[in-house]
Amino acid sequence: MYQKRKVFVLFFQFFTSDHLMFAVLTFLYAYYDVKNFFFLHTCGYVGPFFYSCRNLMEFLPCPAMAAIVCNTTLLILFAVVMLGSYLLSGNIFSTFTYTLAVWPWFVIL
């Protein structure tokens, strides 16, 4: 019984690991011949990131005024990073990729 349970746990650890995610992503990259690999990878993280940010802001108790100041600052910072990356690159895909690669670190800090 222990061996079956251990195999079951290892099976789920493998199917939820980053290695399998990158293997599937590489397979889709080769199969559909997508040229912008990092953009495809970044698109996969948009939904879960915003979902976790919403949960974080919703379930952590914070005074109303502090939450307004913090969230407004984050939105202004998001706009500044987006505008700066667009002015530097001029490409919407590069802007999207750079913004979603840099901005989550500001939310964490």
URDA-V803516 format. One record per residue. PHI is phi in whole degrees, -180 to 180 (NA if undefined). PSI is psi in whole degrees, 0 to 359 (NA if undefined). OMEGA is omega in whole degrees, -180 to 180 (* if undefined). Layout:
# URDA-V803516
phi=PHI psi=PSI omega=OMEGA
phi=PHI psi=PSI omega=OMEGA
This chain:
# URDA-V803516
phi=NA psi=320 omega=-179
phi=-63 psi=319 omega=-178
phi=-67 psi=322 omega=178
phi=-65 psi=318 omega=179
phi=-66 psi=320 omega=179
phi=-65 psi=317 omega=177
phi=-64 psi=320 omega=178
phi=-61 psi=315 omega=179
phi=-66 psi=316 omega=179
phi=-63 psi=323 omega=177
phi=-60 psi=313 omega=180
phi=-72 psi=327 omega=175
phi=-64 psi=322 omega=179
phi=-68 psi=316 omega=-177
phi=-76 psi=350 omega=175
phi=-111 psi=11 omega=-176
phi=-86 psi=162 omega=177
phi=-69 psi=332 omega=-179
phi=-64 psi=316 omega=178
phi=-68 psi=322 omega=178
phi=-60 psi=315 omega=179
phi=-70 psi=328 omega=177
phi=-66 psi=316 omega=178
phi=-66 psi=319 omega=179
phi=-64 psi=319 omega=178
phi=-67 psi=322 omega=177
phi=-63 psi=315 omega=178
phi=-66 psi=324 omega=177
phi=-61 psi=315 omega=-179
phi=-74 psi=322 omega=-176
phi=-70 psi=316 omega=-178
phi=-93 psi=357 omega=177
phi=56 psi=52 omega=178
phi=-82 psi=129 omega=-177
phi=-83 psi=327 omega=-175
phi=-99 psi=84 omega=-174
phi=-67 psi=317 omega=-178
phi=-68 psi=326 omega=177
phi=-65 psi=318 omega=178
phi=-64 psi=320 omega=179
phi=-67 psi=320 omega=180
phi=-68 psi=323 omega=179
phi=-61 psi=329 omega=180
phi=-70 psi=343 omega=-178
phi=-101 psi=357 omega=-177
phi=-65 psi=307 omega=-177
phi=-62 psi=307 omega=179
phi=-62 psi=327 omega=179
phi=-66 psi=312 omega=-180
phi=-68 psi=328 omega=176
phi=-65 psi=315 omega=180
phi=-69 psi=325 omega=176
phi=-64 psi=318 omega=179
phi=-64 psi=317 omega=178
phi=-64 psi=321 omega=180
phi=-64 psi=316 omega=-179
phi=-73 psi=333 omega=-177
phi=-83 psi=321 omega=-171
phi=-97 psi=345 omega=176
phi=-88 psi=123 omega=-180
phi=-70 psi=131 omega=-179
phi=-148 psi=142 omega=177
phi=-59 psi=149 omega=-173
phi=-61 psi=315 omega=-177
phi=-67 psi=321 omega=178
phi=-66 psi=322 omega=179
phi=-66 psi=319 omega=179
phi=-64 psi=315 omega=-180
phi=-65 psi=315 omega=-178
phi=-65 psi=312 omega=-179
phi=-67 psi=322 omega=177
phi=-65 psi=319 omega=178
phi=-63 psi=319 omega=179
phi=-65 psi=320 omega=179
phi=-68 psi=321 omega=177
phi=-66 psi=319 omega=178
phi=-64 psi=322 omega=177
phi=-61 psi=316 omega=179
phi=-66 psi=321 omega=179
phi=-66 psi=316 omega=178
phi=-64 psi=318 omega=179
phi=-65 psi=315 omega=180
phi=-66 psi=317 omega=179
phi=-64 psi=318 omega=179
phi=-71 psi=328 omega=177
phi=-70 psi=321 omega=179
phi=-68 psi=328 omega=179
phi=-77 psi=320 omega=-175
phi=-100 psi=320 omega=-178
phi=78 psi=4 omega=-179
phi=-116 psi=131 omega=-177
phi=-68 psi=327 omega=180
phi=-70 psi=320 omega=176
phi=-66 psi=322 omega=178
phi=-62 psi=313 omega=180
phi=-62 psi=313 omega=-178
phi=-65 psi=314 omega=-179
phi=-67 psi=318 omega=-179
phi=-63 psi=316 omega=-179
phi=-78 psi=348 omega=174
phi=-86 psi=331 omega=-175
phi=-100 psi=318 omega=-171
phi=-63 psi=323 omega=179
phi=-59 psi=334 omega=178
phi=-69 psi=329 omega=176
phi=-70 psi=324 omega=179
phi=-67 psi=320 omega=-180
phi=-67 psi=320 omega=-178
phi=-73 psi=NA omega=*
